[in-house]
Amino acid sequence: MLEVQKIERKLFMKNYKKILGYSLMLAAILIVVRLPNMAYPIPDEDGMDIDLYILEVVLNIVRYVLLSIFSFVLGIKIVFKN
């Protein structure tokens, strides 16, 4: 009986890890698809300095692309781990 429980727990954890890996890969794809909407900051009522605006856009793009790459690589590593 104890061995059956160990096998069931192992199968459950394996399925859980696959679901987690696929959801991380899906999150990475959604981040890249939604990137144009998330990258551009909303200007204030007073306006915004163009240099500051460009800096914020570049930083947002770099942040979301790095997050997407990290999520995708981690998802692939979890799904295809032996």
C-alpha positions as CSV (number, residue, x, y, z in Angstrom):
1,M,0.0,0.0,0.0
2,L,2.8,2.4,0.8
3,E,4.5,1.8,-2.5
4,V,1.3,2.6,-4.4
5,Q,1.0,5.9,-2.5
6,K,4.6,6.8,-3.4
7,I,3.9,6.0,-7.1
8,E,0.7,8.0,-7.1
9,R,2.4,11.0,-5.5
10,K,5.3,10.8,-8.0
11,L,2.8,10.8,-10.9
12,F,0.9,13.7,-9.4
13,M,4.1,15.8,-9.0
14,K,5.1,15.0,-12.6
15,N,1.8,16.2,-13.9
16,Y,2.0,19.3,-11.7
17,K,5.4,20.1,-13.0
18,K,4.3,19.8,-16.6
19,I,1.3,22.1,-16.0
20,L,3.6,24.6,-14.3
21,G,6.1,24.4,-17.2
22,Y,3.4,24.9,-19.8
23,S,1.8,27.8,-17.9
24,L,5.2,29.5,-17.7
25,M,5.7,29.1,-21.4
26,L,2.2,30.5,-22.0
27,A,2.9,33.5,-19.8
28,A,6.1,34.2,-21.7
29,I,4.2,34.1,-25.0
30,L,1.5,36.4,-23.6
31,I,4.1,38.9,-22.3
32,V,5.6,39.2,-25.8
33,V,2.2,39.5,-27.5
34,R,1.0,42.2,-25.0
35,L,4.4,44.0,-25.1
36,P,3.3,47.0,-27.2
37,N,0.5,47.8,-24.8
38,M,2.7,47.4,-21.7
39,A,5.8,49.2,-22.9
40,Y,4.6,52.7,-23.4
41,P,4.2,54.8,-20.2
42,I,1.2,57.1,-19.8
43,P,2.2,60.8,-19.9
44,D,1.2,63.1,-17.1
45,E,-1.1,66.2,-17.5
46,D,2.0,68.4,-17.5
47,G,3.5,66.5,-20.3
48,M,6.7,64.4,-20.3
49,D,10.3,65.0,-21.2
50,I,11.1,63.2,-24.5
51,D,14.3,61.8,-23.1
52,L,12.6,60.5,-20.0
53,Y,9.8,59.0,-22.1
54,I,12.3,57.1,-24.4
55,L,14.2,55.9,-21.4
56,E,11.1,54.5,-19.8
57,V,10.0,52.8,-23.0
58,V,13.4,51.2,-23.4
59,L,13.6,50.0,-19.8
60,N,10.0,48.6,-20.0
61,I,10.8,46.7,-23.2
62,V,14.1,45.3,-21.7
63,R,12.3,44.3,-18.5
64,Y,9.5,42.5,-20.2
65,V,11.7,40.7,-22.8
66,L,14.0,39.5,-20.0
67,L,11.0,38.3,-18.0
68,S,9.6,36.5,-21.0
69,I,12.9,34.8,-21.8
70,F,13.4,33.7,-18.2
71,S,9.8,32.3,-18.0
72,F,10.2,30.5,-21.3
73,V,13.5,28.9,-20.5
74,L,12.3,27.9,-17.0
75,G,9.1,26.5,-18.5
76,I,11.1,24.4,-21.0
77,K,13.5,23.2,-18.4
78,I,10.6,22.1,-16.1
79,V,8.6,20.4,-18.9
80,F,11.4,18.5,-20.5
81,K,13.4,17.5,-17.4
82,N,13.8,13.7,-17.2
